[in-house]
Structure formats: structure tokens, C-alpha cells
Amino acid sequence: MRIIMHADLDSFYASAEEARKELKGRPIVVCMFSGRTEDSGAVATANYLARAAGIHAGMPIVNAKRMAEEKKLDAVFLPADMDYYRMLSSKIMDLMQIYADKFEQRSIDEAYMDVSSKVAYEKAAESANIIKGEIKNNFGITCSIGIGPNKLIAKMASRSKKPDGLTVIKPEDVKDFLFKLPAGKIFGVGTKTKEKLEGMGIRTVEDLSTKGLFELQETFGKKRGLFLYNASRGLDDRPVETVERQQISSIGTLKENTRNPETIKEKLYELAEELHGKLLKEKKNFRSVSVILITENLETHTKSMTLDAATNSLDAIKEKAVQLLDEFLKETPAVLRRCGVRVSSLDDKRHLSLKEF
């Protein structure tokens, strides 16, 4: 019997900002500024306090600010910091992966875990709470986890209670969970499919489950019809599959805010060794090295360098990281609070460094 978890980090970008800038209790709106004007661009995400006021992803920033002003909302509008979010996501995913037989990261803020050989259904909620607690204690972020016999049910379960939710759907409870839902709530059903279903008199998942495969395929096509037929019955045989990572990173906080090169280098060396251990474990080479430098004002700066050939050398990581740090310190008077190292352009390890023989 399969036991699949789906973990979804709650309003991830906004939660990341709330944690690192100590903005708990404030409505937070993370924006993708286009740069054409001061407020041009769109909302990337908003935390639940901002959402409750009607601010949502995709809304023009100028409209979101107007709404916040009209509702006297003490909202914080911040630019998206994708380098920071990717680094934070990488560390959270590394943590979750420990608890899974198979692990599939689907996006920057969600992943599937096959835990079939790790726990029984009776212990699944306990295991999920451990994962949730580890993420909250280490990163100050909540996540919602759904548990079910397949990816579809796990995904829909994680969406059913947010934020900070936990929902367990045992195989015998799948129909009770699904049938009462609107058909449009099936994960993967978009607006057009929903409208077509309603035109057929189908309002709930239970309504959909009464339709035969032939009728659904006649209306929606062979592939889509089969999906709807299976989904309405809670069937999904897709495996949890490992998705190759495109980059690996390590980030840490300095003992004190500083721009002293030796102090920062010492931390970069420590992070490089941590990162190198991940590379060896995953048997990967890299072609690009980056440093991520976060100032005392929590501004994130990234500098990168591409190598002539792929390698897995620890010395190469350290050497390039220090070179990039020196360049940064020459360019700016910034004082650093955190720093990180990232390698990317990964491929399977074909050439071992001399130190490994």
C-alpha cells in the first residue's frame, strides 16, 4: 500500500520575508516590479493577512497598494528576492528528503514524498508533524501536508487545510473526501473544463463519477477523458519520481555583521565543505560557482563565475567563492549578515578529482 505525502510551503515568498525581516503579524505583499515606474508590475504572492483583505497573486501592484490604503491595511510591499527564496527552498527540500523513500520536488515550494516503507497510515500524521515542526523550528515557515494513497489525493488533501494544515486521507476514505467536493476542485481541472462539466450538469465529483469513460472521452478527448474518469474515483498510479536538481547551495549566518574578508571567507569555506558533501552524495559535477551575499539591510547580492570544464573539486569551489567575494567587497561598502555558496550547471559525475583516488 502506497503512502504519499504532498508538502506545500504556505505563501512561501511572503513567509520567507516574514521570517527573515521579523514581520510577524503584518500583511506582506511580495512584488515582481517591472521597473518601468515605481509601482509597475504585479503581485507575486501575499501572506494570508493580505489575502484576507483581497490582495492576491497577479494583481497589479498599484491596485494592491490602493486596496491596502482604502482598507487601512498596514501592509509591507517588498520586491521578490528569488536568489534568497531558491536558497531557502533548497535547504528545506534537503530536510524533507531525509524522511522519504522517494522524493520529488515539483516547484520551489512543494514536493511529493513516498513514505510507504517508512511509516504506516497510523503513524503518518505523527511523521508529518515532525516534518512540519522541523521546517518551522529551523526556518520559521509553516507548511501544509496532505497524505493519501496517491499523488492526486495527497495534493488535494494538502490544499484542503491551509495554512499550517495536515490532512490524512486513508484509502477507505477517498470517496468520502472527494465526492462532496465541487468537480472544479479536482487538481488539474481548469476554468474551461469546469465550465464544460457544468454544461453537462456535473457539479460535484460524485456527479462526475457517475459518467462512463466513453462519454467523457467523447466530450474531452481520449487523454483528458481518462484523467477525469480516474480522478473522480481517486485513482492515480503516477510514481513519485526524483527530479534532477539544477543547483545545490549552502547558506549560513555570520557570527556578527561584518565586511571583514577573513571572517567571511572562514564562513564561505565552511559552507563550501557542506555543499561539497552534497555534491559527492549526489555524484554531480558543476560548471558554475556563485556566492550569495546578504547585507545587514537584508539585501541579497549574487555574483557568479562559469568554469572552463565541469568538476567536483572542493578547492575550485573555495577558490572561486573567495575570488567573487573579493570582487564584491571592492565594489561596495556593504556590511554582510549572511552568505552562501551555490554551484549550478550540474551533470552526472564522470571525472573524479585526484583526491578521490
ABEGO torsion letter per residue (X at the ends): XBBBBBBBBBGAAAAAAAAAAGABGBBBBBBBBAGABAABEBBABBBAAAAAAGBBBGBBAAAAAAAAAAAGBBBBBBBBBAAAAAAAAAAAAAAAAAABABBBBABAABBBBBAAAABBAAAAAAAAAAAAAAAAAAAGBBBBBBBBABAAAAAAAAAABOBGBBBBBBAAAAAAAAAABBAAABBGBBAAAAAAAAAAGBABAAAAAABBAAAAAAAAEAAAAAAAAAAAAGBBABBBBBBBBABBBBBBBBABBBABAAAAAAAAAAAAAAAAAAAAAAGBBBABBBBBBBBAAGBBBBBBBBBABBBABAAAAAAAAAAAAAAAAAABABBBABBBBBBBGBBBBABBBAAAX
